């Protein structure tokens, strides 16, 4: 079986990723499970990759493709550091690079089956002393866009509007704690409605002062009293 046929049906996949800007940074949240179709395959696996001090890439979709992309990104950053050891790829540069790569592979009819989320702090006018939050998304077809809050995977259909309503109500000026609380609520809602979601999750924050900070794995129990009324098992 050639690669074109082998990669048309991803087996081990990850579900939703949530991200939002807050006052001075970006927060990204994803669970720690990889599923084989609808069954749990690997647990305790992070779906976020810290590329450098100010950039994190997270994914929904095929886990193997994301592992391959991690190697590609690491090689690209190392290549660019040959001339400047202090160089690192900005979130916007990573977003642009991945957009081109996924669009090229899609055009070759050999797509990368991942939806990618790039979050971090972007220098303003190449001035690294002043930075602003940046969130970019790339679909498996190479379509890319930026947003101030976004949900991928099943969360894009179920919870994107809820997140946008909450962050717009505060004009995207949430505090770091408020952003974490919102993302935790979204994870809780996702485990009620998405059979691939898990109650163990990571939250990463990126800001100018501290760079990338990833929380220890956290768990949420949820309120299963509502299971009697919920018949949507997908």
Buried (B, 14 or more C-beta within 10 A) or exposed (E): EEEEEEBEEBEBBBBBBBBBBBBBBBBBBBBBBBBBEEEEBEEEBBBBBBBBEBBBBBBBBBBBBBEEBBEEBEEBBEEEBEEEEEEBBBBBBBBBBBBEBBBEBBEEEEBBBBBBBBBBBBBEEEEEEEBEBBBBBBBBBBEBEBBBBBBBBBBBEBBBEBBBEBBEEBEBEBEBEBBBEBBBBBBBBBBBBBBBBBBBBBBBBBBBEEBBBBEEEBEBEBEEEEEEEEEEEE
